[in-house]
């Protein structure tokens, strides 16, 4: 197990060193999950993101997700996000009222001390009252979580490509997200710590993202 974790760490370090760094960002949030029925759950939360090396607002939003357990290994989720986005690119800049909807198919399976997690997401985001078609992505997130005996903070390594859909100027993978995360138990609640490294395929844009999320159950 230690050899596998060491190889993953070395591979991630080599990837980071091979890329140029543009800026650091933060991502914080609080959310709660409650059970509606035996298979149906609802998660609501508030999140805030910064950019420009933590100096500037990126976006903040409210999110509401419903997930349904199809089986022991599969679940289906639909979600709505509503918030403010700080657009600092292009000719028309400023604070935008934005929404995003998504549909997920989730899969998870454990094999001994290793748990595999996969998620396929289709999402659409746009400004309210906009006549543009907005942005559409198909995302494939895959993660491997390692259970370590006598240690509470099982690490999970993630990789996720963002495939743009319906964009006449570009098709294919527009950006990649690499990450590592762990849950820190606080009594009956959890504090999730995440680190993401984002790369864009069309530009030299690179982001380091530090995230902290407090999760509690009702």
Sine and cosine of phi, psi and omega as CSV:
sin_phi,cos_phi,sin_psi,cos_psi,sin_omega,cos_omega
0.00,0.00,-0.70,0.71,-0.01,-1.00
-0.90,0.44,-0.59,0.80,0.02,-1.00
-0.90,0.43,-0.65,0.76,0.02,-1.00
-0.89,0.45,-0.71,0.70,0.01,-1.00
-0.89,0.45,-0.61,0.79,0.01,-1.00
-0.91,0.42,-0.67,0.75,0.02,-1.00
-0.91,0.43,-0.65,0.76,0.04,-1.00
-0.90,0.44,-0.65,0.76,0.00,-1.00
-0.91,0.42,-0.69,0.72,0.00,-1.00
-0.91,0.42,-0.63,0.78,0.04,-1.00
-0.90,0.43,-0.68,0.74,0.02,-1.00
-0.91,0.42,-0.65,0.76,0.00,-1.00
-0.90,0.44,-0.66,0.75,0.01,-1.00
-0.89,0.45,-0.64,0.77,0.03,-1.00
-0.89,0.46,-0.71,0.71,-0.03,-1.00
-0.91,0.42,-0.65,0.76,-0.02,-1.00
-0.94,0.35,-0.46,0.89,-0.04,-1.00
-0.97,0.22,-0.23,0.97,-0.06,-1.00
-0.94,-0.33,0.45,-0.89,0.08,-1.00
-0.99,0.14,0.46,-0.89,-0.05,-1.00
-0.95,-0.32,0.72,-0.70,0.01,-1.00
-0.96,-0.27,-0.77,0.64,-0.04,-1.00
-0.32,-0.95,0.26,-0.97,0.05,-1.00
-0.95,-0.30,0.55,-0.83,-0.02,-1.00
-0.71,-0.70,0.33,-0.94,0.07,-1.00
-0.84,-0.54,0.36,-0.93,-0.02,-1.00
-0.48,-0.87,0.93,-0.37,-0.01,-1.00
-0.81,-0.59,0.43,-0.90,-0.01,-1.00
-0.23,-0.97,0.25,-0.97,0.10,-1.00
-0.69,-0.73,0.69,-0.73,-0.01,-1.00
-0.48,-0.88,0.36,-0.93,0.03,-1.00
-0.70,-0.71,0.50,-0.87,-0.02,-1.00
-0.81,-0.59,0.73,-0.68,0.04,-1.00
-0.70,-0.72,0.43,-0.90,-0.10,-1.00
-1.00,-0.02,0.78,-0.62,0.06,-1.00
-1.00,-0.04,-0.69,0.73,0.07,-1.00
-0.57,-0.82,-0.16,-0.99,-0.05,-1.00
-0.87,0.50,-0.58,0.82,-0.07,-1.00
-0.91,-0.42,-0.16,0.99,-0.08,-1.00
-0.95,-0.32,0.76,-0.65,-0.01,-1.00
-0.76,-0.66,0.45,-0.89,0.03,-1.00
-0.82,-0.57,0.74,-0.67,0.04,-1.00
-0.84,-0.54,0.80,-0.61,0.06,-1.00
-0.81,-0.58,0.48,-0.88,-0.02,-1.00
-0.18,-0.98,0.21,-0.98,0.08,-1.00
-0.85,-0.53,0.65,-0.76,-0.02,-1.00
-0.66,-0.75,0.45,-0.89,-0.02,-1.00
-0.69,-0.73,0.68,-0.73,0.04,-1.00
-0.79,-0.62,0.60,-0.80,0.08,-1.00
-0.88,-0.47,0.24,-0.97,0.07,-1.00
-0.56,-0.83,-0.15,-0.99,-0.02,-1.00
0.81,0.58,0.80,0.60,-0.01,-1.00
0.83,0.56,0.73,0.68,0.08,-1.00
0.95,0.33,0.17,0.99,-0.13,-0.99
-1.00,-0.10,-0.22,0.98,-0.17,-0.99
-0.67,-0.75,0.57,-0.82,0.06,-1.00
-0.90,0.43,0.72,-0.70,0.17,-0.99
-0.99,-0.16,-0.87,0.50,0.06,-1.00
-0.25,-0.97,0.37,-0.93,0.20,-0.98
-0.64,-0.77,0.51,-0.86,-0.15,-0.99
-0.33,-0.94,0.35,-0.94,0.17,-0.99
-0.97,-0.22,0.63,-0.78,-0.03,-1.00
-0.71,-0.70,0.65,-0.76,0.03,-1.00
-0.74,-0.67,0.85,-0.52,-0.05,-1.00
-0.82,-0.57,0.64,-0.77,0.12,-0.99
-0.90,-0.43,0.79,-0.61,0.05,-1.00
-0.80,-0.59,0.61,-0.79,-0.07,-1.00
-0.82,-0.58,0.78,-0.63,0.00,-1.00
-0.98,0.19,0.94,-0.35,0.05,-1.00
-0.97,0.23,-0.58,0.81,0.02,-1.00
-0.34,-0.94,-0.18,-0.98,0.02,-1.00
-0.90,0.43,-0.54,0.84,-0.10,-0.99
-0.97,-0.26,-0.39,0.92,-0.10,-0.99
-0.90,-0.43,0.57,-0.82,0.11,-0.99
-0.58,-0.82,0.40,-0.92,0.00,-1.00
-0.86,-0.50,0.67,-0.74,-0.03,-1.00
-0.71,-0.70,0.60,-0.80,0.17,-0.99
-0.79,-0.61,0.57,-0.82,-0.08,-1.00
-0.53,-0.85,0.43,-0.90,0.05,-1.00
-0.77,-0.64,0.73,-0.69,0.04,-1.00
-0.83,-0.56,0.74,-0.67,0.02,-1.00
-0.74,-0.68,0.77,-0.64,0.00,-1.00
-0.08,-1.00,-0.28,-0.96,-0.03,-1.00
-0.94,-0.33,0.68,-0.73,0.03,-1.00
-0.83,-0.55,0.78,-0.63,0.00,-1.00
-1.00,-0.04,0.99,-0.17,-0.03,-1.00
-1.00,0.09,0.91,-0.42,0.01,-1.00
-0.90,-0.45,0.28,0.96,0.01,-1.00
-0.86,-0.50,0.45,-0.89,0.07,-1.00
0.99,0.13,-0.11,-0.99,-0.07,-1.00
-0.98,0.18,-0.51,0.86,-0.02,-1.00
-0.94,-0.33,0.96,-0.28,-0.08,-1.00
-0.89,-0.46,0.25,-0.97,0.02,-1.00
0.69,-0.72,-0.10,-1.00,-0.01,-1.00
-0.99,0.14,0.79,-0.61,-0.02,-1.00
-0.92,-0.40,0.60,-0.80,0.17,-0.99
-1.00,0.05,0.89,-0.46,-0.18,-0.98
-0.77,-0.63,0.47,-0.89,0.10,-0.99
-0.75,-0.66,0.36,-0.93,0.10,-0.99
-0.55,-0.83,0.69,-0.72,0.10,-1.00
-0.85,-0.53,0.54,-0.84,0.00,-1.00
-0.56,-0.83,0.38,-0.93,0.12,-0.99
-0.76,-0.65,0.76,-0.65,-0.05,-1.00
-0.85,-0.52,0.55,-0.83,0.27,-0.96
-0.88,-0.48,0.88,-0.48,-0.09,-1.00
-0.93,-0.36,0.56,-0.83,0.03,-1.00
-0.65,-0.76,0.66,-0.75,0.09,-1.00
-0.56,-0.83,0.59,-0.81,-0.05,-1.00
-0.45,-0.89,0.73,-0.69,0.00,-1.00
-0.97,-0.24,0.64,-0.77,0.10,-1.00
-0.74,-0.67,1.00,-0.09,-0.06,-1.00
0.91,0.41,-0.84,-0.54,-0.03,-1.00
-1.00,-0.01,0.12,0.99,-0.03,-1.00
-0.88,-0.48,0.74,-0.68,0.05,-1.00
-0.88,-0.47,0.79,-0.61,0.06,-1.00
-0.99,-0.15,0.70,-0.71,0.02,-1.00
-0.76,-0.65,0.72,-0.69,0.04,-1.00
-0.71,-0.70,0.56,-0.83,0.05,-1.00
-0.61,-0.79,0.77,-0.64,0.14,-0.99
-0.95,-0.32,0.85,-0.52,-0.04,-1.00
-0.84,-0.55,0.72,-0.70,0.19,-0.98
-0.92,-0.38,0.82,-0.58,-0.07,-1.00
-0.72,-0.70,0.51,-0.86,0.07,-1.00
-0.77,-0.64,0.77,-0.64,0.05,-1.00
-0.72,-0.70,0.52,-0.86,-0.03,-1.00
-0.23,-0.97,0.19,-0.98,0.14,-0.99
-0.99,0.13,0.53,-0.85,0.14,-0.99
-0.90,0.43,0.63,-0.78,0.04,-1.00
0.92,0.40,0.27,0.96,0.04,-1.00
-1.00,0.09,0.60,-0.80,0.06,-1.00
-1.00,-0.04,-0.14,0.99,0.05,-1.00
-0.96,0.27,0.40,-0.92,-0.01,-1.00
-0.95,0.31,-0.22,0.97,-0.03,-1.00
0.98,0.19,-0.24,-0.97,-0.01,-1.00
-0.92,-0.39,0.59,-0.80,0.00,-1.00
-0.77,-0.64,0.72,-0.69,0.00,-1.00
-0.73,-0.68,0.55,-0.84,0.24,-0.97
-0.92,-0.38,0.85,-0.53,-0.12,-0.99
-0.86,-0.52,0.68,-0.73,0.01,-1.00
-0.85,-0.52,0.98,-0.18,-0.01,-1.00
-0.99,-0.15,0.78,-0.63,0.03,-1.00
-0.79,-0.61,0.71,-0.71,-0.02,-1.00
-0.68,-0.74,0.45,-0.89,0.09,-1.00
-0.79,-0.61,0.86,-0.52,0.03,-1.00
-0.95,-0.30,0.72,-0.69,-0.04,-1.00
-0.94,-0.33,0.79,-0.61,0.10,-1.00
-1.00,-0.01,0.80,-0.60,0.00,-1.00
-0.90,-0.44,0.84,-0.55,-0.04,-1.00
-0.87,0.49,0.64,-0.77,0.06,-1.00
0.88,0.48,0.53,0.85,0.03,-1.00
-0.54,-0.84,0.76,-0.65,-0.12,-0.99
-0.99,0.14,-0.33,0.94,-0.24,-0.97
-0.97,-0.26,0.95,0.30,-0.01,-1.00
-0.90,0.43,0.84,-0.55,-0.03,-1.00
-0.99,0.15,0.53,-0.85,0.09,-1.00
-0.79,-0.62,0.77,-0.63,0.01,-1.00
-0.97,-0.25,0.71,-0.71,-0.14,-0.99
-0.80,-0.60,0.48,-0.88,0.18,-0.98
-0.57,-0.82,0.67,-0.74,-0.08,-1.00
-0.49,-0.87,0.89,-0.45,0.15,-0.99
-1.00,0.04,0.58,-0.82,0.08,-1.00
-0.95,-0.31,0.93,-0.37,-0.04,-1.00
-0.98,-0.21,0.88,-0.47,-0.03,-1.00
-0.98,0.22,0.58,-0.82,-0.04,-1.00
-0.79,-0.62,0.71,-0.71,0.10,-1.00
0.97,0.25,0.23,0.97,0.04,-1.00
-1.00,-0.05,0.91,-0.41,-0.04,-1.00
-0.92,0.40,-0.33,0.94,-0.05,-1.00
-1.00,-0.04,-0.24,0.97,-0.05,-1.00
-0.34,-0.94,0.63,-0.78,0.09,-1.00
-0.69,-0.72,0.54,-0.84,0.00,-1.00
0.92,-0.38,-0.34,-0.94,-0.04,-1.00
-0.97,0.22,0.87,-0.49,-0.03,-1.00
-1.00,-0.05,-0.53,0.85,0.03,-1.00
-0.42,-0.91,0.32,-0.95,0.03,-1.00
-0.84,-0.55,0.57,-0.82,0.12,-0.99
-0.82,-0.57,0.83,-0.56,0.09,-1.00
-0.92,-0.40,0.56,-0.83,-0.06,-1.00
-0.34,-0.94,0.24,-0.97,0.14,-0.99
-0.63,-0.78,0.64,-0.77,-0.04,-1.00
-0.51,-0.86,0.31,-0.95,0.05,-1.00
-0.43,-0.90,0.45,-0.89,0.04,-1.00
-0.98,-0.20,0.74,-0.67,0.03,-1.00
-0.95,-0.30,0.94,-0.33,-0.03,-1.00
-0.91,0.41,0.71,-0.71,0.10,-0.99
-0.76,-0.65,1.00,0.04,-0.09,-1.00
0.89,0.45,-0.83,-0.56,0.02,-1.00
-1.00,0.06,-0.04,1.00,-0.05,-1.00
-0.95,-0.32,-0.02,-1.00,-0.03,-1.00
-0.65,-0.76,0.56,-0.83,0.16,-0.99
-0.88,-0.47,0.91,-0.41,-0.04,-1.00
-1.00,-0.10,0.81,-0.59,0.08,-1.00
-0.95,-0.30,0.75,-0.67,-0.01,-1.00
-0.74,-0.68,0.50,-0.87,0.19,-0.98
-0.76,-0.65,0.82,-0.58,0.03,-1.00
-0.87,-0.49,0.55,-0.83,0.15,-0.99
-0.84,-0.54,0.89,-0.46,-0.07,-1.00
-0.95,-0.30,0.69,-0.73,0.09,-1.00
-0.77,-0.64,0.56,-0.83,0.08,-1.00
-0.95,-0.30,0.60,-0.80,-0.04,-1.00
-1.00,0.06,-0.35,0.94,-0.04,-1.00
-0.99,-0.11,-0.31,0.95,-0.04,-1.00
-0.74,-0.68,0.04,-1.00,0.05,-1.00
-1.00,-0.02,0.27,0.96,-0.04,-1.00
-0.90,0.44,0.80,-0.60,0.02,-1.00
-0.68,-0.73,0.67,-0.74,-0.03,-1.00
-0.71,-0.71,0.69,-0.73,0.23,-0.97
-0.98,-0.19,0.77,-0.63,-0.06,-1.00
-0.82,-0.57,0.83,-0.56,0.08,-1.00
-0.96,-0.28,0.81,-0.59,-0.06,-1.00
-0.80,-0.60,0.52,-0.85,0.03,-1.00
-0.61,-0.79,0.83,-0.56,-0.08,-1.00
-0.75,-0.66,0.77,-0.64,0.04,-1.00
-0.98,-0.18,0.81,-0.58,-0.05,-1.00
-0.85,-0.53,0.75,-0.66,0.06,-1.00
-0.65,-0.76,0.40,-0.91,-0.02,-1.00
-0.95,-0.32,0.59,-0.81,0.05,-1.00
-0.99,-0.10,0.00,0.00,0.00,0.00
